[in-house]
Amino acid sequence: MDPLISSKLALNKSGSKKKPLLTVRVTDMKSGHGTFVNGKKIGSSGKQAFLNDKIRIGKNVFCIKHG
């Protein structure tokens, strides 16, 4: 494993054409400081994140927005 990669984000699209559902699958890759979704630490099994969820990887925080 690359020592610089601590987390994995994968964009998923499902739902219907009229109402698509966009999510992000967040997986911790044995990071030193942990990976969090909405303040809850996740493990290597991962967690689905939805619109307006906050993802924290180290000191970086990402918020899922549409558009």
C-alpha positions in Angstrom: 0.0 0.0 0.0 1.2 3.5 -0.8 2.1 5.2 2.5 0.6 8.5 1.3 -2.9 7.1 0.8 -4.8 7.0 4.1 -8.4 7.0 2.9 -10.4 6.0 -0.2 -13.5 7.9 -1.6 -15.6 6.3 -4.2 -18.6 8.1 -5.9 -21.7 6.0 -6.4 -24.8 6.9 -8.4 -28.1 5.1 -8.0 -31.8 5.9 -7.9 -33.9 7.0 -10.9 -33.3 9.5 -13.7 -35.8 11.9 -12.1 -34.3 11.5 -8.6 -30.7 10.3 -8.7 -29.0 9.4 -5.5 -25.4 10.3 -5.2 -23.3 9.0 -2.4 -19.7 8.6 -1.5 -18.2 5.4 0.0 -15.6 6.4 2.5 -13.0 3.8 3.6 -10.1 4.2 6.1 -6.9 2.7 4.7 -5.0 2.3 8.1 -4.6 6.1 8.5 -2.6 7.5 11.4 -5.2 10.0 12.5 -8.4 8.2 11.5 -11.2 8.9 8.9 -14.5 10.3 10.2 -18.0 10.8 8.7 -20.1 13.3 10.7 -17.7 13.0 13.6 -17.9 9.2 13.8 -14.7 7.2 13.2 -15.0 4.6 10.4 -12.9 1.5 9.8 -11.6 -0.5 6.9 -15.2 -1.7 6.2 -16.1 1.8 5.2 -19.3 3.9 5.4 -21.7 5.5 3.0 -21.8 9.3 3.1 -24.7 11.3 1.7 -25.5 14.9 0.8 -24.4 17.4 3.5 -22.4 14.8 5.4 -18.9 15.9 6.6 -15.9 13.7 5.9 -12.7 14.4 7.9 -9.4 12.8 6.8 -6.7 14.0 9.0 -7.0 17.8 9.3 -9.0 18.1 6.0 -12.8 18.3 6.1 -15.0 17.7 3.1 -18.7 18.3 2.8 -20.8 16.6 0.1 -22.7 19.1 -1.9 -24.9 18.8 -5.0 -24.2 21.0 -8.0 
